[in-house]
């Protein structure tokens, strides 16, 4: 994902600017992206999907802070995300990056010297550990104030029980007026021959696809969120990079990905 952001940053018509991405990707990241790119499928390949997803959730997070006045941002499984450095956050935003200690330690070594554009707090946790909410609260998070959460590039790789468990925990921590962004795949993608080359490559790297849903709005409603879902390529999730995807969701058997935004009523 960092390599894809670095490639996008080189374009004159780039959708975002990420000067830290190349260093975070390293040679291994660029080699991995190059190996994956031939496995094109309905999302336009891993690089294009990463670019569309990044810009989509950039806009979502900024809107939550600028329009809704939210000042707490939580990136679950933040990985090599650089939004704390590259987005023009409103005054008073506090951003929490949650991920495994070794992931955040690696990132911190690479971005050392870079200045965040918000108050940045790292929370070194394993989201499979049931104590992670306490670690977030201990870092200063306020469960009685609205927040915006982003769960990006994670749920696809978790078993169903873990997905429900994580969203239950987020729901307990998200006050009324909070917002949530996440990406989901449908079940058809897991079993689609056109996606097999990329899914197989991911599985060989220890990232096997496990979770999907064909009804993202209903899925989020079970956890107390009012959600809207867009497929990459549709209006609002295109940015001039993908052909319009107007295939009705009622048409069965089509592999799909969803960029989901939701609100806590």
Beta strands, then each sheet from edge to edge (+ up, - down):
strand 1: 72-76
strand 2: 94-99
strand 3: 119-124
strand 4: 148-151
strand 5: 179-185
strand 6: 226-230
strand 7: 257-263
sheet 1: 3+ 2+ 1+ 4+ 5+ 7- 6+
end
